[in-house]
């Protein structure tokens, strides 16, 4: 159902279409090599910095984001500690103990008001208990996320359970919850499936204790003067659930396999060919955020960028860097840290 006919979906302001036009650029050529900053349009002019008070975005690696708007912070899938599991050296250990580095987390997240969790695997949720308990942030996630976080000591009153279809108004920051799907491996399955409808028998201690628990995506509209950003935590989706979203920015997960039929073209068509597309979840998430992003060798990032250009030639593609803060149009707002 389109924006014009869906009475429950927040209506776009007239200027939103203009903003999408501004966000769009001329078609890019396929990327060559790993780029660690904004990919600009061909022949683009020098761009001014975002206006004061506008939204800013910082990639936290994997699918994670920090969104700041008018002094308020929203986090999505904040995985900062990035501990070793053997996944990237061919010696994966499902029994790896859950680890959190409080000082490192605090350095990156500040005082968030809202934390959105796509699903409950360790590289999306394992730092959320510390954030919840030390900041009092509102956590939004699935029933499985609820039960796991409560078992890990988070106050149940802090957690909002959602299923997809909810539209939440956080005093000017609007969060639309979208039913989504987890990525598929070459066997059309994935690590640690399952859902929880009651607390686990014991608090989770290893990554294998964290089932997926269904997957969500979120569309965040960052205040009256900010863009709408679609956030994915895994590289599959429910095509029908995306109908009518039409975000300005789309942070979309790179697939590791071709198990999902025509993933990029179907996704971009369903989202209305967003003005800016940002590939995520292509990095080695066991290396620290203080280092430049290292490409996960199972991910064909260049090939995926080429698919984006082919499927949505008017979209501008931004391959993000950990150390860069981006403005509301996903152009660099601050220089890369040394």
Residue pairs with C-beta under 8 A, 6 or more apart in sequence:
1 9
1 243
1 244
2 243
2 244
3 9
3 11
3 12
3 244
3 246
6 244
8 167
9 167
9 176
9 244
10 167
10 174
10 176
10 221
12 246
16 228
16 248
19 227
19 248
19 275
20 246
20 248
20 274
20 275
21 275
22 275
22 329
23 227
23 248
23 249
23 274
23 275
23 276
23 316
23 329
23 330
24 275
24 276
24 314
24 315
24 316
25 40
25 41
25 42
25 44
25 314
25 316
26 41
26 42
26 43
26 44
26 314
27 42
27 309
27 313
27 314
28 39
28 41
28 42
28 305
28 309
28 316
28 317
29 42
29 309
30 302
30 305
30 306
30 309
31 39
31 301
31 302
31 305
31 306
31 317
31 319
32 302
33 302
34 293
34 295
34 301
34 319
35 319
36 292
36 293
36 319
36 321
36 324
36 336
37 319
37 320
37 321
37 324
37 332
37 336
38 318
38 319
38 320
38 324
38 326
38 330
38 331
38 332
39 316
39 317
39 318
39 319
40 316
40 331
41 316
47 329
47 331
49 327
49 333
50 56
50 327
50 328
50 329
50 331
50 333
51 225
51 328
53 70
53 225
54 69
54 225
54 226
54 327
54 328
55 67
55 68
55 69
55 222
55 223
55 225
55 226
55 227
55 327
55 328
56 67
56 68
56 69
56 325
56 326
56 327
56 328
56 333
57 65
57 66
57 67
57 229
57 249
57 325
57 326
57 327
57 328
57 330
58 65
58 66
58 68
58 324
58 325
58 326
59 65
59 278
59 280
59 320
59 321
59 322
59 324
60 66
60 75
60 77
60 78
60 79
60 80
60 108
60 289
60 322
61 79
61 82
61 283
61 285
61 289
61 293
61 322
62 77
62 79
62 123
62 124
62 280
62 281
62 283
62 285
63 76
63 77
63 118
63 124
63 231
63 232
63 233
63 234
63 251
63 253
63 280
63 281
64 75
64 76
64 77
64 78
64 79
64 80
64 124
65 75
65 76
65 77
65 229
65 231
65 251
66 73
66 74
66 75
66 78
66 108
66 109
66 112
67 73
67 74
67 75
67 76
67 220
67 222
67 229
68 74
69 173
69 222
69 223
69 226
70 172
70 223
72 113
72 173
73 109
73 110
73 111
73 112
73 113
73 114
74 112
74 113
74 114
74 115
74 116
74 173
74 175
74 220
74 222
75 109
75 112
75 114
75 115
75 116
75 131
75 137
76 115
76 116
76 118
76 218
76 220
76 231
76 233
77 116
77 117
77 118
77 124
77 125
77 231
77 233
78 105
78 108
78 109
78 112
78 115
78 127
78 128
78 131
79 122
79 123
79 124
79 125
79 126
79 127
79 285
80 101
80 104
80 105
80 108
80 109
80 127
80 289
81 99
81 100
81 101
81 104
81 105
81 126
81 127
82 285
82 286
82 287
82 288
82 289
83 96
83 99
83 286
84 96
84 286
85 92
85 93
85 96
85 122
85 207
85 286
86 92
86 93
86 96
87 286
88 284
88 286
88 296
88 297
94 191
94 192
94 206
94 207
94 208
95 206
95 207
95 208
96 206
96 207
97 205
97 206
98 122
98 126
98 204
98 205
98 206
98 207
98 209
98 210
99 126
100 126
100 127
100 129
100 130
102 130
102 134
105 127
105 130
105 131
106 134
108 289
109 131
109 135
111 135
111 137
112 131
112 135
112 137
113 137
113 138
113 170
114 137
114 138
114 140
114 170
114 173
114 175
115 128
115 131
115 132
115 137
115 138
115 139
115 140
116 140
116 141
116 175
116 216
116 218
116 220
116 231
117 124
117 125
117 128
117 139
117 140
117 141
117 142
117 145
117 216
117 233
118 124
118 141
118 180
118 215
118 216
118 217
118 218
118 231
118 232
118 233
118 234
119 125
119 141
119 142
119 144
119 145
119 182
119 212
119 213
119 214
119 215
119 216
119 233
119 234
120 141
120 142
120 144
120 145
120 148
120 210
120 211
120 212
120 213
121 191
121 192
121 207
121 210
121 212
122 207
122 210
123 285
124 233
125 141
125 145
125 148
125 149
125 210
126 207
126 210
128 139
128 149
128 154
129 149
129 152
129 153
129 154
131 137
132 139
132 149
132 154
132 155
132 158
132 159
133 153
133 154
133 155
136 158
137 158
138 158
138 159
138 160
138 170
139 145
139 149
139 154
139 158
139 159
139 160
140 159
140 160
140 162
140 168
140 175
140 177
140 218
141 149
141 159
141 160
141 161
141 162
141 216
142 161
142 162
142 163
142 195
142 213
142 214
142 216
143 161
143 163
143 195
143 196
143 197
143 213
143 214
144 194
144 195
144 196
144 211
144 212
144 213
144 214
145 159
145 161
145 213
146 156
146 159
146 161
147 196
147 197
147 198
147 199
147 200
148 196
148 200
148 204
148 210
148 213
149 159
150 156
150 159
150 199
151 199
151 200
151 202
151 203
151 204
152 203
152 204
153 203
160 168
162 168
162 177
162 216
163 177
163 179
163 214
164 177
164 178
164 179
164 180
164 216
164 238
164 241
165 177
165 178
165 179
165 241
166 176
166 177
167 174
167 175
167 176
167 177
168 174
168 175
168 176
168 177
172 223
172 224
173 220
173 221
173 222
173 223
174 220
174 221
175 218
175 219
175 220
176 218
176 219
176 220
176 221
176 245
177 216
177 218
178 216
178 217
178 218
178 219
178 230
178 238
178 241
178 242
178 245
179 216
179 217
179 238
179 241
180 215
180 216
180 217
180 232
180 233
180 234
180 236
180 237
180 238
180 241
181 215
181 234
181 236
181 237
181 238
182 190
182 193
182 212
182 215
182 234
182 236
183 190
183 234
183 235
183 236
183 253
183 255
183 256
183 260
184 190
184 236
184 255
184 257
184 259
184 260
185 191
185 256
185 257
185 259
186 257
186 259
188 259
190 212
191 212
192 207
192 208
192 210
192 211
192 212
193 211
193 212
194 211
194 212
194 213
195 211
195 212
195 213
195 214
196 211
196 213
200 209
204 210
215 233
215 234
215 236
216 233
217 230
217 231
217 232
217 233
217 237
218 230
218 231
219 228
219 229
219 230
219 231
219 245
219 247
220 228
220 229
220 231
221 227
221 228
221 229
222 228
222 229
222 328
225 328
226 328
227 247
227 248
227 249
227 328
227 329
228 245
228 246
228 247
228 248
228 249
229 247
229 248
229 249
229 250
229 251
230 245
230 247
230 249
230 250
230 251
230 252
230 271
230 274
231 251
232 250
232 251
232 252
232 253
232 280
232 281
233 253
233 281
234 253
234 281
235 252
235 253
235 254
235 255
235 256
235 260
235 263
235 281
236 255
236 260
236 263
237 267
237 270
239 266
239 267
239 270
242 267
242 270
242 271
243 270
245 270
245 271
245 272
246 271
246 272
246 274
247 271
247 272
247 274
248 274
248 275
248 276
249 274
249 275
249 276
249 277
249 278
249 330
250 268
250 271
250 274
250 276
250 277
250 278
251 278
251 280
252 267
252 277
252 278
252 279
252 280
253 279
253 280
253 281
254 279
254 280
254 281
254 282
254 299
254 300
254 301
254 304
255 263
255 299
255 304
256 296
256 298
256 299
264 304
264 307
264 308
264 311
265 307
265 310
265 311
268 274
268 277
268 308
268 311
268 312
268 315
269 311
269 312
273 311
273 312
273 314
273 315
274 312
274 315
275 314
275 315
275 316
276 315
276 316
276 317
276 318
276 329
276 330
277 308
277 312
277 315
277 316
277 317
277 318
278 317
278 318
278 319
278 320
278 330
279 301
279 304
279 305
279 308
279 317
279 319
280 320
282 295
282 296
282 299
282 301
282 304
283 293
283 294
283 295
283 296
284 293
284 294
284 295
284 296
285 296
287 294
289 322
289 323
290 322
291 322
292 321
292 322
292 323
293 320
293 321
293 322
295 301
301 319
305 317
305 319
308 315
308 317
309 315
309 317
316 330
318 326
318 330
320 326
321 336
323 336
323 337
324 332
324 333
324 334
324 335
324 336
324 337
325 332
325 333
325 334
326 332
326 333
327 333
